[in-house]
Amino acid sequence: MYIVKSILPDVKSKLVFHLPKITVGCYFQVEKYRADGTTTYCGPWFANTVLNVGLDSLAGRRNLVPGGGDLSAVNRINVGTGTSEPATTNTGLDNFLASTGSLYGSLSVDHSVGDIAASLPAWKSFQQTFAFAIGFTGGNVNLTELGLSNASNSSYFNRQLFRDENNDPTVIQVQDDEGLRVTVRVVIYAPMAVDETDTGLADINGASKGYTIKQLGGDWLTGTGAGARNIAPGHIGTLSPDVYIATADGGFVAANSRSVVGYTAGSFYREVEAVWSPGTFIGAWKRIRTQMKNIASPSNNVGGLFVATLDEAIEILDTEEIKITFRRSWGRV
């Protein structure tokens, strides 16, 4: 008769690790134009209100590249005539009028490695202009609200009223011989500056253990190619990453399996469990590193996210399994 305990691996290390929180923001600028190229209005930049349903969308395979196709949470711009102040509980516009996914000009990608001394985090931004054709309103119309979405008037990411130089609500009067261009800038803010470190506590086998974490840069931040553009802001929260562990001085060993815990709407975090089967890693486990995933091609990595070092190494034998659960949370600026 088999004794179940004797054929199952020993779990040497079971760790619950809460990663520093990332945030997202979005900014608009609006201009009116005529067929002869004349710009009849150019407004100031103003910030959006990211909706709860927009944050929920980041738990799935949604990125923040404006006009980036079906996988983008900000694939279209919508305008309307509603006047209520935006609230995070909104799910769309008050009074939808029109939507477009038509683009004007090219996508612009920018980044900053942050400033450790000034406590400014690293960030990456995507900027793109959407264009409503001349006469899209069907007549003279007073526009008052706008929002980004994945589809026309559906799956909204944010909502805002048009704003003036004083950040007060304003009316955009669009004549029947005018079109509208909306420039969108989406920013993903890392928790820290590149190479900045912080300390924390992880639950390891029921005991609280200290660690030091360092924010990494790399292609996810500095790259401008298709792979680097299509990262999702949830990082670990959206797709399972490749996870690596190592001794204090040795090379990293990849996890051989992983699974994602189901997402609950409104929680704005997801968890990933990484598993090392017995024999995958043997020795004094001390360091851990994760990779970001390319949403467009999930099998490809686009740079390290962070590296963490435990205060005390954990000795792993050849019969022992390792399980590590990561929680990645996100929010709005």
VEXFI-694787 format. One record per residue (C-alpha): residue number from 0; x, y, z. Coordinates in Angstrom, 3 decimals, always signed. Example, Ala and Ser with C-alpha at 12.3 -4.5 7.8 and 13.67 -1.06 7.14 Angstrom:
<sites>
+------+----------+----------+----------+
: bagu :        x :        y :        z :
+------+----------+----------+----------+
:    0 :  +12.300 :   -4.500 :   +7.800 :
:    1 :  +13.670 :   -1.060 :   +7.140 :
+------+----------+----------+----------+
</sites>
This chain:
<sites>
+------+----------+----------+----------+
: bagu :        x :        y :        z :
+------+----------+----------+----------+
:    0 :   +0.000 :   +0.000 :   +0.000 :
:    1 :   +1.305 :   +3.412 :   -0.956 :
:    2 :   +1.789 :   +6.039 :   +1.735 :
:    3 :   +0.887 :   +9.327 :   +0.047 :
:    4 :   +3.228 :  +11.416 :   +2.170 :
:    5 :   +6.216 :   +9.361 :   +1.076 :
:    6 :   +5.733 :  +10.056 :   -2.655 :
:    7 :   +4.950 :  +13.749 :   -2.446 :
:    8 :   +7.817 :  +16.286 :   -2.429 :
:    9 :   +8.646 :  +18.178 :   +0.725 :
:   10 :   +7.799 :  +21.875 :   +0.505 :
:   11 :  +10.895 :  +23.565 :   +1.837 :
:   12 :   +9.987 :  +27.143 :   +1.050 :
:   13 :   +6.551 :  +28.666 :   +0.560 :
:   14 :   +6.750 :  +32.426 :   +0.202 :
:   15 :   +4.089 :  +35.130 :   -0.226 :
:   16 :   +5.684 :  +38.205 :   -1.752 :
:   17 :   +3.838 :  +41.535 :   -2.246 :
:   18 :   +5.459 :  +43.579 :   -5.000 :
:   19 :   +5.526 :  +47.394 :   -4.856 :
:   20 :   +2.458 :  +48.973 :   -6.452 :
:   21 :   +2.531 :  +50.507 :   -9.930 :
:   22 :   +0.215 :  +53.281 :  -11.137 :
:   23 :   -1.163 :  +54.508 :  -14.452 :
:   24 :   -2.274 :  +57.913 :  -15.692 :
:   25 :   -3.620 :  +59.453 :  -18.886 :
:   26 :   -3.659 :  +62.996 :  -20.281 :
:   27 :   -5.549 :  +64.712 :  -23.127 :
:   28 :   -5.054 :  +67.655 :  -25.451 :
:   29 :   -7.739 :  +68.692 :  -27.944 :
:   30 :   -7.691 :  +70.762 :  -31.135 :
:   31 :  -10.232 :  +71.629 :  -33.826 :
:   32 :   -9.239 :  +71.862 :  -37.481 :
:   33 :  -10.636 :  +72.636 :  -40.935 :
:   34 :  -10.070 :  +71.049 :  -44.344 :
:   35 :   -7.540 :  +73.735 :  -45.364 :
:   36 :   -5.329 :  +72.748 :  -42.425 :
:   37 :   -6.298 :  +75.682 :  -40.217 :
:   38 :   -6.325 :  +74.995 :  -36.487 :
:   39 :   -9.311 :  +76.805 :  -35.016 :
:   40 :   -8.753 :  +75.764 :  -31.383 :
:   41 :   -5.939 :  +74.185 :  -29.372 :
:   42 :   -6.639 :  +73.511 :  -25.722 :
:   43 :   -4.355 :  +72.783 :  -22.749 :
:   44 :   -3.297 :  +69.387 :  -21.517 :
:   45 :   -5.561 :  +68.000 :  -18.804 :
:   46 :   -5.663 :  +64.781 :  -16.809 :
:   47 :   -8.224 :  +62.003 :  -17.023 :
:   48 :  -10.036 :  +60.017 :  -14.369 :
:   49 :   -9.164 :  +56.337 :  -14.687 :
:   50 :  -12.304 :  +54.312 :  -13.981 :
:   51 :  -12.566 :  +51.231 :  -11.805 :
:   52 :  -13.613 :  +49.228 :  -14.863 :
:   53 :  -10.509 :  +50.569 :  -16.573 :
:   54 :   -8.267 :  +49.296 :  -13.800 :
:   55 :  -10.102 :  +45.977 :  -13.950 :
:   56 :   -9.235 :  +45.729 :  -17.645 :
:   57 :   -5.536 :  +45.679 :  -16.739 :
:   58 :   -6.001 :  +42.312 :  -15.053 :
:   59 :   -6.489 :  +40.707 :  -18.453 :
:   60 :   -4.559 :  +40.952 :  -21.690 :
:   61 :   -4.912 :  +44.703 :  -22.045 :
:   62 :   -2.031 :  +47.094 :  -22.708 :
:   63 :   -1.957 :  +50.894 :  -22.735 :
:   64 :   -0.772 :  +51.651 :  -26.267 :
:   65 :   -3.278 :  +54.184 :  -27.736 :
:   66 :   -4.817 :  +52.795 :  -30.891 :
:   67 :   -2.979 :  +49.531 :  -30.300 :
:   68 :   -5.685 :  +47.183 :  -31.535 :
:   69 :   -7.932 :  +44.695 :  -29.770 :
:   70 :   -5.440 :  +44.112 :  -26.943 :
:   71 :   -5.329 :  +47.818 :  -26.045 :
:   72 :   -7.478 :  +49.260 :  -23.257 :
:   73 :   -7.215 :  +52.652 :  -25.007 :
:   74 :   -7.973 :  +51.694 :  -28.577 :
:   75 :  -10.609 :  +54.365 :  -29.330 :
:   76 :  -11.590 :  +57.877 :  -28.245 :
:   77 :  -15.245 :  +58.672 :  -27.534 :
:   78 :  -16.926 :  +62.080 :  -27.156 :
:   79 :  -20.302 :  +63.132 :  -25.831 :
:   80 :  -22.477 :  +65.885 :  -24.403 :
:   81 :  -22.840 :  +64.834 :  -20.753 :
:   82 :  -21.915 :  +67.211 :  -17.951 :
:   83 :  -21.655 :  +65.241 :  -14.699 :
:   84 :  -18.303 :  +65.316 :  -12.917 :
:   85 :  -16.355 :  +62.111 :  -13.616 :
:   86 :  -16.360 :  +59.467 :  -10.896 :
:   87 :  -14.262 :  +56.332 :  -10.651 :
:   88 :  -17.485 :  +54.304 :  -10.599 :
:   89 :  -18.546 :  +55.534 :  -14.070 :
:   90 :  -18.666 :  +52.872 :  -16.773 :
:   91 :  -19.000 :  +55.176 :  -19.793 :
:   92 :  -20.011 :  +58.625 :  -20.989 :
:   93 :  -23.185 :  +60.384 :  -19.831 :
:   94 :  -24.416 :  +61.034 :  -23.353 :
:   95 :  -22.330 :  +59.351 :  -26.074 :
:   96 :  -22.144 :  +61.048 :  -29.475 :
:   97 :  -19.269 :  +59.622 :  -31.543 :
:   98 :  -16.223 :  +57.337 :  -31.452 :
:   99 :  -13.144 :  +56.905 :  -33.618 :
:  100 :  -10.097 :  +54.707 :  -33.838 :
:  101 :   -8.596 :  +56.711 :  -36.708 :
:  102 :   -5.046 :  +57.826 :  -35.998 :
:  103 :   -3.218 :  +61.014 :  -36.967 :
:  104 :   +0.570 :  +60.927 :  -37.016 :
:  105 :   +2.746 :  +58.264 :  -35.438 :
:  106 :   +3.012 :  +56.745 :  -31.987 :
:  107 :   +5.550 :  +58.445 :  -29.714 :
:  108 :   +7.274 :  +56.461 :  -26.946 :
:  109 :   +9.148 :  +58.144 :  -24.092 :
:  110 :  +10.586 :  +57.142 :  -20.720 :
:  111 :  +12.446 :  +58.273 :  -17.625 :
:  112 :  +14.692 :  +56.218 :  -15.362 :
:  113 :  +13.477 :  +58.356 :  -12.448 :
:  114 :  +15.457 :  +60.198 :   -9.809 :
:  115 :  +16.406 :  +58.385 :   -6.629 :
:  116 :  +17.402 :  +61.559 :   -4.735 :
:  117 :  +14.109 :  +63.268 :   -5.588 :
:  118 :  +12.034 :  +60.105 :   -4.992 :
:  119 :  +10.739 :  +60.204 :   -8.567 :
:  120 :   +9.888 :  +56.786 :  -10.061 :
:  121 :  +10.792 :  +55.455 :  -13.481 :
:  122 :   +8.036 :  +55.749 :  -16.062 :
:  123 :   +7.204 :  +54.911 :  -19.664 :
:  124 :   +4.713 :  +56.792 :  -21.830 :
:  125 :   +2.870 :  +56.260 :  -25.099 :
:  126 :   +1.454 :  +59.227 :  -27.037 :
:  127 :   -0.860 :  +59.085 :  -30.040 :
:  128 :   -3.382 :  +61.412 :  -31.716 :
:  129 :   -6.886 :  +60.284 :  -32.692 :
:  130 :   -8.740 :  +62.215 :  -35.410 :
:  131 :  -12.471 :  +62.711 :  -35.938 :
:  132 :  -13.202 :  +63.586 :  -39.560 :
:  133 :  -14.593 :  +66.959 :  -40.588 :
:  134 :  -18.366 :  +66.969 :  -40.239 :
:  135 :  -18.429 :  +63.970 :  -37.871 :
:  136 :  -20.995 :  +65.690 :  -35.637 :
:  137 :  -23.521 :  +66.079 :  -38.457 :
:  138 :  -23.995 :  +69.734 :  -37.492 :
:  139 :  -22.959 :  +72.331 :  -34.936 :
:  140 :  -22.546 :  +70.538 :  -31.598 :
:  141 :  -21.295 :  +71.472 :  -28.111 :
:  142 :  -19.036 :  +68.666 :  -26.871 :
:  143 :  -18.448 :  +68.394 :  -23.123 :
:  144 :  -17.026 :  +64.927 :  -22.274 :
:  145 :  -14.609 :  +62.341 :  -23.619 :
:  146 :  -13.144 :  +58.980 :  -22.707 :
:  147 :  -10.912 :  +56.192 :  -23.977 :
:  148 :  -12.150 :  +52.653 :  -24.490 :
:  149 :  -11.285 :  +49.306 :  -26.002 :
:  150 :  -14.295 :  +49.395 :  -28.380 :
:  151 :  -16.749 :  +51.997 :  -29.625 :
:  152 :  -18.711 :  +53.255 :  -26.598 :
:  153 :  -17.817 :  +50.060 :  -24.749 :
:  154 :  -15.199 :  +48.755 :  -22.283 :
:  155 :  -14.155 :  +52.218 :  -21.088 :
:  156 :  -10.787 :  +52.954 :  -19.495 :
:  157 :  -11.406 :  +56.531 :  -18.369 :
:  158 :  -13.771 :  +59.493 :  -18.554 :
:  159 :  -13.295 :  +63.238 :  -18.244 :
:  160 :  -14.964 :  +66.548 :  -19.008 :
:  161 :  -13.155 :  +68.860 :  -21.434 :
:  162 :  -11.062 :  +71.282 :  -19.347 :
:  163 :   -9.795 :  +74.834 :  -19.832 :
:  164 :   -6.551 :  +76.474 :  -18.695 :
:  165 :   -7.896 :  +76.673 :  -15.129 :
:  166 :   -8.874 :  +72.993 :  -15.186 :
:  167 :  -12.552 :  +73.972 :  -15.139 :
:  168 :  -15.110 :  +72.167 :  -17.326 :
:  169 :  -15.476 :  +73.768 :  -20.730 :
:  170 :  -17.501 :  +73.371 :  -23.927 :
:  171 :  -15.865 :  +72.510 :  -27.262 :
:  172 :  -18.090 :  +73.994 :  -29.962 :
:  173 :  -17.564 :  +71.942 :  -33.122 :
:  174 :  -19.000 :  +73.417 :  -36.312 :
:  175 :  -20.146 :  +71.292 :  -39.240 :
:  176 :  -17.011 :  +72.263 :  -41.205 :
:  177 :  -14.614 :  +71.279 :  -38.415 :
:  178 :  -12.967 :  +68.076 :  -37.263 :
:  179 :  -11.486 :  +67.174 :  -33.893 :
:  180 :   -8.089 :  +65.776 :  -32.940 :
:  181 :   -7.468 :  +64.345 :  -29.473 :
:  182 :   -3.884 :  +63.657 :  -28.430 :
:  183 :   -3.615 :  +61.002 :  -25.746 :
:  184 :   -0.615 :  +60.439 :  -23.489 :
:  185 :   -0.673 :  +57.328 :  -21.316 :
:  186 :   +1.965 :  +56.914 :  -18.596 :
:  187 :   +2.957 :  +53.779 :  -16.664 :
:  188 :   +4.722 :  +54.657 :  -13.403 :
:  189 :   +7.052 :  +52.097 :  -11.839 :
:  190 :   +7.151 :  +51.909 :   -8.029 :
:  191 :  +10.703 :  +53.271 :   -7.845 :
:  192 :  +13.499 :  +54.770 :   -9.907 :
:  193 :  +15.790 :  +52.405 :  -11.811 :
:  194 :  +18.371 :  +50.901 :   -9.417 :
:  195 :  +16.509 :  +52.290 :   -6.401 :
:  196 :  +16.124 :  +49.828 :   -3.549 :
:  197 :  +13.587 :  +49.330 :   -0.795 :
:  198 :  +13.103 :  +46.847 :   +2.007 :
:  199 :  +10.144 :  +44.736 :   +2.953 :
:  200 :   +8.888 :  +41.649 :   +4.734 :
:  201 :   +7.762 :  +38.417 :   +3.090 :
:  202 :   +5.854 :  +35.537 :   +4.653 :
:  203 :   +8.154 :  +32.501 :   +4.358 :
:  204 :   +6.784 :  +29.281 :   +5.782 :
:  205 :   +4.594 :  +31.268 :   +8.146 :
:  206 :   +7.413 :  +33.473 :   +9.419 :
:  207 :   +8.088 :  +37.095 :   +8.494 :
:  208 :  +11.460 :  +37.465 :   +6.743 :
:  209 :  +13.198 :  +40.564 :   +5.475 :
:  210 :  +14.311 :  +41.273 :   +1.917 :
:  211 :  +15.732 :  +44.094 :   -0.207 :
:  212 :  +14.169 :  +44.816 :   -3.604 :
:  213 :  +15.703 :  +46.746 :   -6.521 :
:  214 :  +13.785 :  +48.240 :   -9.468 :
:  215 :  +15.277 :  +47.187 :  -12.826 :
:  216 :  +15.212 :  +49.036 :  -16.130 :
:  217 :  +15.928 :  +47.349 :  -19.434 :
:  218 :  +13.933 :  +46.953 :  -22.628 :
:  219 :  +10.538 :  +47.330 :  -20.969 :
:  220 :  +11.501 :  +50.928 :  -20.161 :
:  221 :  +13.942 :  +52.011 :  -22.862 :
:  222 :  +12.798 :  +49.920 :  -25.829 :
:  223 :  +10.642 :  +51.393 :  -28.590 :
:  224 :  +10.079 :  +48.321 :  -30.775 :
:  225 :   +6.805 :  +46.433 :  -31.056 :
:  226 :   +7.700 :  +44.060 :  -28.237 :
:  227 :   +8.595 :  +46.787 :  -25.756 :
:  228 :   +5.497 :  +48.787 :  -26.705 :
:  229 :   +3.124 :  +45.955 :  -26.013 :
:  230 :   +3.880 :  +45.381 :  -22.360 :
:  231 :   +0.923 :  +45.473 :  -20.013 :
:  232 :   +1.013 :  +47.751 :  -16.964 :
:  233 :   +0.007 :  +44.925 :  -14.650 :
:  234 :   +3.240 :  +43.078 :  -15.543 :
:  235 :   +2.940 :  +40.072 :  -13.259 :
:  236 :   -0.717 :  +40.925 :  -12.840 :
:  237 :   -1.540 :  +40.248 :  -16.475 :
:  238 :   +0.520 :  +37.312 :  -17.667 :
:  239 :   +2.655 :  +34.812 :  -15.836 :
:  240 :   +6.266 :  +35.987 :  -15.957 :
:  241 :   +9.405 :  +33.945 :  -16.066 :
:  242 :  +10.684 :  +33.794 :  -12.507 :
:  243 :  +14.287 :  +33.043 :  -11.572 :
:  244 :  +15.993 :  +32.198 :   -8.295 :
:  245 :  +19.677 :  +32.038 :   -7.418 :
:  246 :  +22.198 :  +31.697 :   -4.651 :
:  247 :  +23.927 :  +34.827 :   -3.344 :
:  248 :  +26.518 :  +34.745 :   -6.141 :
:  249 :  +25.314 :  +32.124 :   -8.621 :
:  250 :  +23.359 :  +32.250 :  -11.865 :
:  251 :  +19.566 :  +32.356 :  -11.976 :
:  252 :  +17.483 :  +29.205 :  -12.490 :
:  253 :  +14.079 :  +29.515 :  -14.208 :
:  254 :  +10.851 :  +28.250 :  -12.696 :
:  255 :   +9.590 :  +25.102 :  -14.402 :
:  256 :   +5.866 :  +25.786 :  -13.913 :
:  257 :   +3.498 :  +28.569 :  -12.890 :
:  258 :   -0.177 :  +29.367 :  -12.536 :
:  259 :   -2.229 :  +32.542 :  -12.182 :
:  260 :   -4.797 :  +32.919 :   -9.427 :
:  261 :   -8.191 :  +34.145 :  -10.648 :
:  262 :   -8.889 :  +37.876 :  -10.589 :
:  263 :  -11.706 :  +39.453 :   -8.567 :
:  264 :  -13.192 :  +42.635 :  -10.059 :
:  265 :  -12.391 :  +45.680 :   -7.957 :
:  266 :   -9.371 :  +44.147 :   -6.221 :
:  267 :   -6.806 :  +45.596 :   -8.657 :
:  268 :   -4.255 :  +42.870 :   -8.001 :
:  269 :   -3.441 :  +39.411 :   -9.270 :
:  270 :   -1.279 :  +36.666 :   -7.907 :
:  271 :   +1.124 :  +34.302 :   -9.630 :
:  272 :   +2.438 :  +31.105 :   -8.090 :
:  273 :   +5.833 :  +29.931 :   -9.304 :
:  274 :   +6.868 :  +26.330 :   -8.572 :
:  275 :  +10.293 :  +24.694 :   -8.637 :
:  276 :  +10.053 :  +20.893 :   -8.596 :
:  277 :  +12.520 :  +18.913 :   -6.471 :
:  278 :  +15.968 :  +18.968 :   -8.049 :
:  279 :  +15.345 :  +22.118 :  -10.117 :
:  280 :  +17.205 :  +24.198 :   -7.574 :
:  281 :  +19.571 :  +22.825 :   -4.936 :
:  282 :  +21.525 :  +25.044 :   -2.579 :
:  283 :  +21.177 :  +28.244 :   -0.572 :
:  284 :  +18.364 :  +30.212 :   -2.228 :
:  285 :  +19.012 :  +33.935 :   -1.726 :
:  286 :  +17.882 :  +35.993 :   -4.760 :
:  287 :  +14.857 :  +36.172 :   -7.054 :
:  288 :  +14.135 :  +38.021 :  -10.319 :
:  289 :  +11.114 :  +38.322 :  -12.618 :
:  290 :  +10.762 :  +39.193 :  -16.283 :
:  291 :   +8.040 :  +41.270 :  -17.912 :
:  292 :   +6.058 :  +39.686 :  -20.692 :
:  293 :   +5.376 :  +40.960 :  -24.207 :
:  294 :   +1.589 :  +40.882 :  -24.553 :
:  295 :   +1.754 :  +40.608 :  -28.352 :
:  296 :   +4.057 :  +37.588 :  -28.087 :
:  297 :   +3.753 :  +36.102 :  -24.577 :
:  298 :   +6.628 :  +33.689 :  -25.128 :
:  299 :   +9.042 :  +36.635 :  -25.371 :
:  300 :  +10.419 :  +38.562 :  -22.409 :
:  301 :  +11.038 :  +42.302 :  -22.613 :
:  302 :  +13.299 :  +42.932 :  -19.655 :
:  303 :  +13.590 :  +42.347 :  -15.952 :
:  304 :  +11.143 :  +43.924 :  -13.557 :
:  305 :  +12.939 :  +43.632 :  -10.245 :
:  306 :  +15.480 :  +41.622 :   -8.300 :
:  307 :  +15.041 :  +40.874 :   -4.601 :
:  308 :  +17.545 :  +39.545 :   -2.106 :
:  309 :  +16.510 :  +37.766 :   +1.085 :
:  310 :  +18.216 :  +38.806 :   +4.301 :
:  311 :  +18.784 :  +35.131 :   +5.117 :
:  312 :  +19.408 :  +32.359 :   +2.590 :
:  313 :  +17.173 :  +29.259 :   +2.611 :
:  314 :  +18.902 :  +25.920 :   +2.094 :
:  315 :  +17.086 :  +23.744 :   -0.484 :
:  316 :  +17.695 :  +19.970 :   -0.670 :
:  317 :  +17.264 :  +17.805 :   -3.778 :
:  318 :  +13.954 :  +16.376 :   -2.475 :
:  319 :  +12.382 :  +19.734 :   -1.688 :
:  320 :   +9.942 :  +21.794 :   -3.754 :
:  321 :   +9.769 :  +25.595 :   -3.726 :
:  322 :   +6.518 :  +27.567 :   -4.100 :
:  323 :   +6.483 :  +31.353 :   -4.294 :
:  324 :   +3.327 :  +33.449 :   -4.660 :
:  325 :   +3.683 :  +36.999 :   -5.991 :
:  326 :   +1.029 :  +39.650 :   -5.646 :
:  327 :   +1.153 :  +42.560 :   -8.095 :
:  328 :   -1.204 :  +45.485 :   -7.453 :
:  329 :   -1.875 :  +48.586 :   -9.514 :
:  330 :   -3.825 :  +51.836 :   -9.258 :
:  331 :   -4.350 :  +55.328 :  -10.673 :
:  332 :   -2.326 :  +58.480 :  -10.136 :
+------+----------+----------+----------+
</sites>
